[in-house]
C-alpha cells in the first residue's frame, strides 16, 4: 500500500530487517539501485523522501568546500554509495512513516488513506528534482565561465605576492631586510586572460616598480597563480 507497484523488490529487504523469523538478527541483502546512483535527487524525490534528496545536494557541497582538492573519483564513490544504500533507506523510511500513522487515533480506513498518500511515488516531485539538477548545473557552468581574476589590489593578491617576494629575499640572503608592497594598480589585460599589475616593491632602502601577472591555475575551483617580474615585457610577451 505504501510502496506502490514495485513492492516486490523491497519486500526481501523488509523481511530481512524486520521479520521476527530472523530471530532478531539483522541480515544484509545487496541491491544496487542504478537510478539512485546516477540521479539520487530525482529518485529520492520520486519516492517522496525529500530530506534525503536535500542531503544528496548538501553533502557534496560541504565535502568539496572543506576538501576542494578531492579527486574526481570521489564523485564515483559517492554515486556507488547511494546506489547501494538507497533501497535500504527507503524501507526504513516506509516503516517509520507507517508506524507513525498507525499510532494515530483515527479510523482504519483513514489510516489506509494516509498511508497511501504518504507513500507511493510522485512524478511531479521527480520532475522538480530534475529541474533542480538542471538549474544547479547551469549555475555552476555559468559561474565558471564568468569567473574573473581578482583585482590587483585584492587582499589575496597582495598577500600572496608578499609571501613570494619574502621567500625570494630569504633565499637571496636578504631575509632580514624589511619588505613593503605599495600602490598596486592594473596595467593591462592580455589576450590570454592574464591580468598584468604593477606595484612599488620596497626592500630595505631600495624601491622598484615591479610587475606581476595573474592567471588561472584552476578556474573551476577559483584558484589563481602569480608570476612576478621586474620588467613588464617579460610578462606580456609570455604566452601560456
C-alpha positions as CSV (number, residue, x, y, z in Angstrom):
1,X,0.0,0.0,0.0
2,X,2.8,2.4,0.9
3,X,5.4,1.3,-1.7
4,X,3.1,1.0,-4.7
5,X,3.6,-1.2,-7.8
6,X,7.2,-2.2,-7.2
7,X,6.7,-3.5,-3.6
8,X,8.2,-6.9,-4.6
9,X,11.8,-5.7,-4.8
10,X,11.6,-4.1,-1.4
11,X,9.9,-7.0,0.5
12,X,13.1,-9.0,0.9
13,X,14.8,-6.0,2.5
14,X,11.9,-5.5,4.8
15,X,11.7,-9.2,5.9
16,X,15.4,-9.4,6.5
17,X,15.5,-6.3,8.6
18,X,12.2,-6.5,10.5
19,X,10.8,-10.1,10.3
20,X,10.7,-11.9,13.6
21,X,11.7,-15.1,11.7
22,X,15.2,-13.8,11.6
23,X,15.5,-14.3,15.4
24,X,16.1,-10.6,15.9
25,X,19.3,-10.7,13.8
26,X,19.5,-8.2,11.1
27,X,20.8,-9.6,7.8
28,X,22.1,-7.7,4.9
29,X,20.8,-8.0,1.3
30,X,22.7,-6.5,-1.6
31,X,20.7,-4.5,-4.1
32,X,22.0,-1.8,-6.4
33,X,19.7,1.0,-7.5
34,X,21.1,2.5,-10.7
35,X,18.6,5.3,-10.7
36,X,19.6,6.4,-7.2
37,X,23.3,6.1,-8.1
38,X,23.2,8.4,-11.1
39,X,20.3,10.7,-10.2
40,X,19.9,10.4,-6.4
41,X,18.0,13.7,-6.0
42,X,15.4,12.6,-8.7
43,X,15.0,9.2,-7.2
44,X,14.5,10.3,-3.6
45,X,12.0,13.0,-4.6
46,X,10.2,10.4,-6.8
47,X,9.9,8.3,-3.6
48,X,8.8,11.4,-1.6
49,X,12.0,11.3,0.5
50,X,12.6,15.0,0.4
51,X,15.0,15.3,3.3
52,X,17.2,12.5,1.8
53,X,17.1,14.3,-1.5
54,X,18.2,17.6,0.0
55,X,21.1,15.7,1.7
56,X,22.3,14.5,-1.7
57,X,22.9,18.1,-2.6
58,X,24.2,19.5,0.7
59,X,26.7,16.7,1.5
60,X,28.8,17.1,-1.7
61,X,28.8,20.9,-1.3
62,X,30.1,20.6,2.3
63,X,32.7,18.0,1.4
64,X,34.1,19.9,-1.6
65,X,34.1,23.1,0.4
66,X,36.1,21.6,3.2
67,X,38.3,19.5,0.9
68,X,38.5,21.3,-2.5
69,X,41.4,19.1,-3.7
70,X,39.5,15.8,-3.7
71,X,40.0,13.8,-6.9
72,X,37.2,13.3,-9.3
73,X,37.0,9.6,-8.4
74,X,35.3,10.7,-5.2
75,X,32.2,11.5,-7.2
76,X,32.0,8.0,-8.5
77,X,32.3,6.6,-4.9
78,X,29.5,8.9,-3.9
79,X,27.3,7.5,-6.6
80,X,28.1,3.9,-5.7
81,X,27.2,4.7,-2.1
82,X,23.7,5.9,-3.0
83,X,23.2,3.0,-5.4
84,X,23.9,0.5,-2.6
85,X,22.1,2.1,0.4
86,X,19.1,3.8,-1.3
87,X,16.7,0.9,-1.2
88,X,17.6,0.1,2.4
89,X,16.9,3.8,3.3
90,X,13.6,3.6,1.6
91,X,12.5,0.6,3.6
92,X,13.4,2.3,6.8
93,X,11.6,5.4,5.7
94,X,8.5,3.5,4.8
95,X,8.4,1.5,8.1
96,X,8.8,4.7,10.2
97,X,6.1,6.5,8.2
98,X,3.6,3.7,8.5
99,X,4.2,3.2,12.2
100,X,3.7,6.9,12.8
101,X,0.4,6.8,11.0
102,X,-0.7,3.6,12.8
103,X,-0.3,5.3,16.1
104,X,-2.9,8.0,15.2
105,X,-6.3,7.7,16.9
106,X,-8.3,7.7,13.6
107,X,-10.5,5.2,11.8
108,X,-8.7,2.4,9.9
109,X,-9.9,3.5,6.5
110,X,-8.5,7.0,7.1
111,X,-5.2,5.4,8.2
112,X,-5.1,3.4,5.0
113,X,-5.7,6.6,3.0
114,X,-2.9,8.5,4.8
115,X,-0.5,5.6,4.3
116,X,-1.3,5.7,0.5
117,X,-0.8,9.5,0.4
118,X,2.4,9.4,2.4
119,X,3.9,6.6,0.2
120,X,3.6,5.6,-3.5
121,X,5.6,7.8,-5.9
122,X,5.4,11.3,-7.4
123,X,6.3,12.1,-10.9
124,X,5.8,15.8,-10.2
125,X,8.4,15.7,-7.4
126,X,10.8,13.7,-9.6
127,X,10.4,16.4,-12.3
128,X,11.1,19.1,-9.7
129,X,14.3,17.2,-8.6
130,X,15.4,17.0,-12.3
131,X,14.7,20.8,-12.7
132,X,16.8,21.5,-9.6
133,X,19.7,19.5,-11.1
134,X,19.4,21.4,-14.4
135,X,19.4,24.8,-12.6
136,X,22.3,23.9,-10.3
137,X,24.4,22.5,-13.2
138,X,23.7,25.6,-15.4
139,X,24.5,27.9,-12.5
140,X,27.8,26.1,-11.9
141,X,28.8,26.3,-15.6
142,X,27.9,30.0,-15.8
143,X,29.8,30.7,-12.6
144,X,33.0,29.1,-14.0
145,X,32.5,30.8,-17.5
146,X,32.0,34.2,-16.0
147,X,34.6,33.9,-13.2
148,X,37.1,36.8,-13.1
149,X,40.6,37.1,-11.8
150,X,40.8,39.1,-8.6
151,X,41.8,42.8,-8.8
152,X,45.4,43.8,-8.5
153,X,44.9,45.3,-5.0
154,X,42.8,42.4,-3.7
155,X,44.0,41.2,-0.3
156,X,44.5,37.6,-1.7
157,X,46.8,39.0,-4.4
158,X,48.8,41.4,-2.2
159,X,49.3,38.7,0.4
160,X,50.4,36.0,-2.0
161,X,52.8,38.5,-3.7
162,X,54.3,39.4,-0.4
163,X,54.9,35.8,0.5
164,X,56.6,35.1,-2.8
165,X,58.9,38.1,-2.5
166,X,59.7,37.5,1.1
167,X,60.6,33.9,0.3
168,X,62.8,35.1,-2.6
169,X,64.5,37.7,-0.3
170,X,65.2,35.0,2.2
171,X,66.8,32.7,-0.4
172,X,69.0,35.5,-1.7
173,X,70.3,36.3,1.8
174,X,68.1,39.4,2.3
175,X,65.6,37.9,4.6
176,X,66.5,40.3,7.4
177,X,65.6,43.4,5.3
178,X,62.1,45.0,5.6
179,X,59.7,44.5,2.8
180,X,56.8,46.7,1.8
181,X,54.5,46.5,-1.2
182,X,52.5,49.6,-2.1
183,X,50.4,51.2,-4.8
184,X,49.1,48.2,-6.6
185,X,47.4,49.1,-9.9
186,X,46.4,47.3,-13.1
187,X,48.5,47.8,-16.2
188,X,46.6,45.9,-18.9
189,X,44.8,42.6,-19.7
190,X,46.5,40.4,-22.3
191,X,44.6,38.3,-24.8
192,X,45.3,35.1,-22.8
193,X,43.2,36.5,-19.9
194,X,46.2,37.3,-17.7
195,X,45.8,40.4,-15.6
196,X,49.0,42.5,-15.5
197,X,49.6,44.5,-12.4
198,X,52.3,46.8,-11.1
199,X,53.3,47.9,-7.6
200,X,56.1,49.6,-5.6
201,X,58.4,47.0,-4.1
202,X,60.4,48.4,-1.2
203,X,63.1,46.2,0.2
204,X,65.4,47.9,2.7
205,X,66.3,51.3,1.3
206,X,65.6,50.3,-2.3
207,X,62.4,50.9,-4.2
208,X,61.5,49.3,-7.6
209,X,58.4,49.4,-9.7
210,X,57.7,45.7,-10.1
211,X,55.1,43.7,-12.2
212,X,53.1,40.6,-11.7
213,X,50.7,38.6,-13.9
214,X,47.6,36.8,-12.6
215,X,46.4,33.8,-14.4
216,X,44.1,30.8,-13.6
217,X,45.6,27.7,-12.1
218,X,42.2,26.0,-11.7
219,X,39.3,28.2,-12.8
220,X,36.7,25.7,-11.8
221,X,37.9,25.9,-8.2
222,X,38.7,29.6,-8.3
223,X,42.5,29.0,-7.9
224,X,44.9,31.5,-9.5
225,X,48.7,31.8,-9.7
226,X,51.1,34.8,-9.7
227,X,54.2,35.4,-11.8
228,X,56.4,38.3,-10.6
229,X,59.0,40.1,-12.9
230,X,60.9,43.3,-12.7
231,X,60.3,44.0,-16.4
232,X,56.7,44.1,-17.7
233,X,57.8,42.9,-21.1
234,X,58.8,39.6,-19.6
235,X,55.1,39.1,-18.6
236,X,53.3,40.5,-21.6
237,X,55.3,38.6,-24.1
238,X,55.0,35.2,-22.3
239,X,52.3,33.0,-23.9
240,X,50.8,30.1,-21.9
